[in-house]
Amino acid sequence: MTAFRYEAARSDGGMVRGLLEAASEPAAAAVLSARGLYPILVESSPVSVGRSSRRAQATVFESLAAFVDAGVPLEKALEASKRVASGPLRDALVRVAQRVREGSSLGSALAAEGCFSPVTVGLARAGERGVGLGAALAQAAAQLERETETEARVRSALTYPTLLAVVGSGAIALIVVFVIPRFAVLLSDLGQTLPTATRVLLTLSAGARRYGLVFGAVAVALGVVAARAMGEHRAAWHGWLLRLPVVGALRLALASARASRTLGALLGSGTPALAALEIAREAAGDAAVGTRIAAARGRVAEGQGLTAALEATGALTPSALQLAAIGEGSGRLAALLAKAADLDDAEAERRLKTLVSLLEPGMILLFAGLVAFVAAALLQAVYALRP
């Protein structure tokens, strides 16, 4: 689907301008004609706004759900919910409210903005199909809150290793740039033969000071090239990461949790399996896992069961697949997929803590070893001085 900007005339001669979502320009014109409008201009116009936090979006959807459940018309609910938003999110809600006034569905209006996740848009569309818009919006808010909590846990776990890396690198840079050159001047004035470790240290320090900017520029250039290559081959890069011993299991658990929670939320709100799988593919956050989900979607389209298709492609973790199989057999697939997502989140957090517990002492030993080498090299030079 693409967002199209349109200008159309009403039967009374008035002009209407706005945005709508359609597969093509003729399809957009047909939608306008079905609304009793006479299309004058229809052009592709994808809307993009600044990104807002998931927590801010969750607050907005909680407000919308409360108003809709209370019987407030959707247009007025959107107007009232603008008060709990700010910045780009508030501007987006203004445009969404305008599209809804012009006859657009809430799901299409949200999709045209580009800042709302496919899961949120899918839940809104499912609610509008008759399963209950208020409940769907509340589910979208809960989904956003859970994603926010998961991101916060990951960020919290990585805070100390990141701080340790920055401080340690800064300390080493100060030693190399300022401390060692002073010793080099003192030792060179003595005119004596220096120990091997000291000569190596002085050579490395001189090279870092002389060619440090060149090495830094080369490193940045290589980083840009590598990032571009990884962006162009995301599926292959993510597939390689999934094969790594510790990182792979962590990434699979996180992607499985996102996909399972998305599938559970959408299936529970009445979304067809094929549409739910397509949205789950985008929500997985891992290109390799997304490719597996797409392959599972193809199998489902051919008539295979949902759990069997996911298991055949390895799209989810074994625990999630086991719970999905039980849920599919008992008619509780949506609830057990949500439970599988919680278990995968807990497993990902456990693996992340394990990785961090290995990373922290490793970094401490690395920086301690570098400092010890510098200290030993300088002390050797002092002890080797002859009167």
Secondary structure, 3 states (H helix, E strand, C coil): CEEEEEEEECCCCCEEEEEEEECCHHHHHHHHHHCCCEEEEEEECCCCCCCCCHHHHHHHHHHHHHHHHCCCCHHHHHHHHHHHCCHHHHHHHHHHHHHHHCCCCHHHHHHHHCCCCHHHHHHHHHHHHHHCHHHHHHHHHHHHHHHHHHHHHHHHHHHHHHHHHHHHHHHHHHHHHHHHHHHHHHHHHHCCCCCHHHHHHHHHHHHHHHHHHHHHHHHHHHHHHHHHHHHHCHHHHHHHHHCCCCHHHHHHHHHHHHHHHHHHHHHHCCCCHHHHHHHHHHHCCCHHHHHHHHHHHHHHHCCCCHHHHHHHHCCCCHHHHHHHHHHHHHCCHHHHHHHHHHHHHHHHHHHHHHHHHHHHHHHHHHHHHHHHHHHHHHHHHHHCCCC
